[in-house]
Amino acid sequence: MSQYVVGIDLGTSNTALSYVENAEQSGEQINVVSMPIPQVVAAGSVEERASLPSTVYLSSGDDLPHGALNLPWRSEDTSVVGYFAREQGAKVPTRYIHSAKSWFCYSGIDPEKKLLPPNTPEKNIKQSPFEIAKMILSHLIESWNEKIAQGDQQKSLINQEVTICVPASFDARARNLTVKAAEELGFANLHLLEEPQAAIYSWIASMGRDWRNQVEKGDLILVVDVGGGTSDFSLIAVTEEEGELQLRRVAVGEHILLGGDNMDLSLAHTVANKLKQQGHKKLDDWQLAGLVQQCRVAKEELLSNDELTHWPLTVLGRGSSVIGGSIKTDLTRDELNQLLLEGFFPLVESSEVPREKRRWGFKSSGLPYSSEPAITKHLAKFLTQHAELLEQVLPDRAYSEMIIPTKVLFNGGVFKAQALRNRIMQQLNNWADEQAVAEPDALSSISLDLAVANGAAYLGMARHGRGIRIKGGSARSYYIAIESAEPAIPGFEPPVQAMCIVPYGMEEGTTHEISGEEIELCLWTGQVGEFDFLSSTTRNHDQAGELCEIDEEELEFHKPIEAEIKGEERIAQIDLRAHFTDIGVLELYCVDRETQIAHKIEFNVREVEDGTVEENAEQEQTI
Amino acid sequence: MRLTSAFSYFFKILFQGEAKALAGVAKTQAEPSANNEQAAQNRPKFQHSQLPAVQVLNLFQANGRLIDFLKEDITPYSDADIGAAVRDIHAGCRKVLDKHFDVQPIIAKNEGDSVAVEAHFDPSKIELVGNLTSQNASETGAQGLLVHKGWYAANTHLPTIADGQDQTVIAAAQVEVKA
């Protein structure tokens, strides 16, 4: 066991780190400590902050005073991570990178391709989302080594037992990539944990002995996690084994790029529009950025104080004339309610699902932000979509069209506002009444910003038998597409089926061997074989090796995966092997039946730089 | 059996807060070991401004646009316009005071309250006004009404600056480059 057990919340908008020091515990007490992260906060000035904005600013080396980006432990003149990157990025958007993590789970794009910042005219400064994740992790390593290890190799971060949190909705490729980033930096003892589960661990740790009185066997806990950039839902079932309560994660939602940042942005745009209609000059980017900050404050004030009817906003002039150039306005409660409550949290029928299409085409310049802002509709979809699955996982529960949880745990900075927590509860209560079942209770959550990192550090201890662990296994089932062996008919595509290679709930540390014999799975040696790769968050009954029809409602296509058997040209008959590692990543192999040698199947297929994807993207843009 | 012991550990985890633990961190910080001397020499130097007064103006300007405000001719504007802008300026400058000076009252009482000034008080901190008699207040102390509670900077810590920073600059000129 390492000297420290560390949890890292590598968030879309903010990164945080918490740890437990083993030596300090001696079986008597276990303290989860949140480490403040030193970072550049102004040119030439470094301060510690509770979290590190997951942002990077790329400097040309001469756009800032010499030494502006230096860190206490090393000189730096080309890039900066964190608070100052965000400040500087508001002024120079073409050198600013944010939300890099969101690109990990975007099936149209290779996250190892240099594509950020997306809109910069300078192609040579571009970085890949993968590199950005490494830069943020590197900053954590350096901060830790500066503050805690202080040159002691044994204490350095990469030698500690580290749990990195990922969205529950991250697919196998995104998980593997997260681990790859960490491993390339030297992390030796690594685990992944789903963020909503981390929130549950943090809740357990904060509840103390009492948590067992707060839930009971048969309870179903819904975790609603709305962070800065993403929304993530999970369902955790409370079961009983040998007289002890157990927790089991039974369902996770899709990856939804929608969060608190969208809310502040939409408030600012509404206010900016209002100003335009009143005949003011169009705000420039800098003024809009300032307005976004003010709207965030206005939102928090109005949501936390019911008596306020409006909150004054002032957009100061940009030049040296402050009052002359300033524009006054208000954010009224009506506007806030209209936008936030009706826009992002409308009360909807259980049958209302998001009105958005899946987009498969390549887009080079932006993330696939959710086109449906109503979080309640995404929630309705999640709870409806998994109703059938739950019936099979928890047969004791009465079946209904929509799952109504019995408990709700909130996570993410957005839910600091009581009004928004109440709104979600009101929505769930409405659905409960609709389904004629009991209304759920909210579990009290603390430290909404740091819960994920704290929970991950706590889990590190739980791994050593010092606390309860949530069971889960793979939240998705995975498939490869198989063309059926029928004679080709001109003009018709041969029918394609999906073969399950990783079943739902596959436990960490287990392996499935899948025979390719029956379907005559084979691969030309000496060539790269490509498989279409699919997954589902709702199909829980497929067994490894089972074939099923491809229903695009249930199965999501990912980028193809590749395998190669080197050697003289022949047709090799192959079997497949799926291994879900202890770390929490999926490894796939094809096994040459003749030689019994296993060849790794690659998820993270590198594209040729300036290859076809870019061309497609540009074509699409010009259309 | 194992379960029981697991849970007994477990409960001990729960009652510990975060803040408490932070105190424990400091004491574990050891002196940098000798083999790091090389690294220590390569560490960049962080410097303080030789013109701290200008730096303070810079902070008020960067956070609250105070210099812009003071340099602006405010005569043509209505009180309402000025008032609206001042809210922002006030909030920004207030942050600077709290963060870099930790401004505290010298006498933490309500103005208008009756206060006793002890003998041998520090006249730089407490100013006696009104009907002073020939009696030496420094020897006897004094009784009076608190007119102004006074302010002092409990803790002045100005941020470091980049070594390439021109220290006379209060706000850099800004030029927007259009694509």
Contacts between the chains, C-beta under 8 A, distances in Angstrom:
chain1	res1	chain2	res2	distance
A	21	B	24	7.3
A	21	B	28	7.1
A	24	B	24	6.0
A	24	B	28	7.9
A	27	B	9	6.4
A	27	B	12	7.6
A	28	B	12	6.4
A	29	B	12	5.5
A	29	B	13	7.7
A	29	B	15	7.8
A	29	B	16	5.2
A	30	B	9	7.5
A	30	B	12	6.2
A	30	B	13	3.8
A	30	B	16	6.3
A	31	B	16	4.5
A	31	B	17	7.8
A	31	B	18	7.4
A	31	B	20	6.7
A	31	B	21	3.3
A	31	B	24	6.8
A	32	B	13	7.8
A	32	B	16	7.5
A	32	B	18	6.4
A	32	B	21	7.2
A	33	B	18	6.2
A	33	B	21	4.2
A	33	B	22	6.0
A	33	B	24	7.6
A	33	B	25	6.3
A	34	B	18	5.6
A	35	B	25	8.0
A	41	B	159	7.8
A	42	B	62	7.5
A	42	B	159	6.2
A	43	B	161	7.1
A	43	B	162	4.7
A	43	B	165	6.5
A	44	B	46	6.9
A	44	B	47	7.7
A	44	B	159	7.6
A	44	B	160	5.5
A	44	B	161	4.2
A	44	B	162	3.0
A	44	B	163	7.1
A	44	B	165	6.0
A	45	B	46	7.9
A	45	B	159	3.8
A	45	B	160	5.1
A	45	B	161	6.8
A	46	B	46	7.2
A	46	B	160	7.3
A	47	B	159	7.5
A	64	B	162	7.3
A	64	B	164	8.0
A	65	B	162	4.2
A	65	B	163	7.8
A	65	B	164	3.6
A	65	B	165	4.5
A	65	B	166	7.6
A	66	B	162	6.3
A	66	B	163	5.9
A	66	B	164	2.8
A	67	B	44	6.6
A	67	B	162	4.1
A	67	B	163	4.0
A	67	B	164	5.4
A	67	B	165	7.8
A	68	B	162	4.1
A	68	B	164	6.9
A	68	B	165	7.7
A	70	B	44	4.0
A	70	B	46	7.1
A	70	B	162	7.4
A	71	B	44	7.5
A	72	B	43	6.6
A	72	B	44	7.6
A	72	B	46	7.0
A	73	B	39	7.8
A	73	B	43	6.2
A	74	B	42	7.3
A	74	B	43	7.2
A	74	B	44	6.9
A	75	B	42	7.8
A	75	B	44	4.5
A	121	B	179	6.7
A	147	B	29	7.6
A	148	B	25	7.5
A	148	B	28	7.5
A	148	B	29	7.6
A	150	B	29	6.7
A	150	B	30	6.1
A	150	B	32	5.6
A	150	B	33	7.8
A	150	B	36	7.7
A	151	B	32	5.6
A	151	B	33	5.3
A	151	B	35	7.0
A	151	B	36	4.1
A	151	B	39	7.2
A	152	B	30	7.5
A	152	B	33	7.1
A	204	B	14	7.6
A	205	B	13	6.0
A	205	B	14	5.8
A	206	B	14	7.4
A	207	B	14	6.8
A	208	B	11	6.8
A	208	B	14	3.6
A	208	B	15	5.5
A	209	B	11	5.2
A	209	B	14	6.5
A	211	B	14	8.0
A	242	B	3	7.6
A	244	B	3	6.1
A	312	B	84	6.6
A	312	B	87	6.5
A	314	B	84	5.0
A	314	B	85	5.9
A	314	B	87	6.4
A	314	B	88	5.2
A	316	B	65	6.2
A	316	B	85	6.4
A	316	B	88	6.0
A	318	B	174	7.9
A	320	B	68	4.8
A	320	B	71	6.7
A	320	B	72	7.3
A	320	B	171	7.9
A	321	B	68	7.0
A	321	B	72	5.5
A	322	B	65	5.1
A	322	B	68	4.5
A	322	B	69	4.9
A	322	B	72	5.8
A	322	B	85	5.6
A	322	B	89	7.0
A	323	B	69	7.2
A	323	B	72	6.0
A	323	B	74	6.0
A	323	B	77	5.1
A	323	B	81	5.8
A	323	B	82	5.7
A	323	B	85	4.5
A	324	B	72	6.8
A	324	B	76	7.9
A	324	B	77	7.1
A	326	B	81	7.2
A	326	B	84	6.8
A	326	B	85	4.8
A	328	B	81	7.2
A	328	B	84	4.3
A	447	B	18	7.7
A	450	B	18	7.9
A	454	B	18	7.3
A	458	B	13	6.9
A	461	B	13	6.6
A	465	B	2	7.0
A	465	B	5	7.8
A	465	B	6	4.9
A	465	B	9	7.5
A	466	B	6	6.6
A	466	B	9	4.5
A	466	B	10	6.1
A	466	B	13	6.6
A	467	B	6	7.3
A	467	B	9	7.4
A	467	B	10	4.5
A	467	B	13	6.1
A	468	B	10	6.8
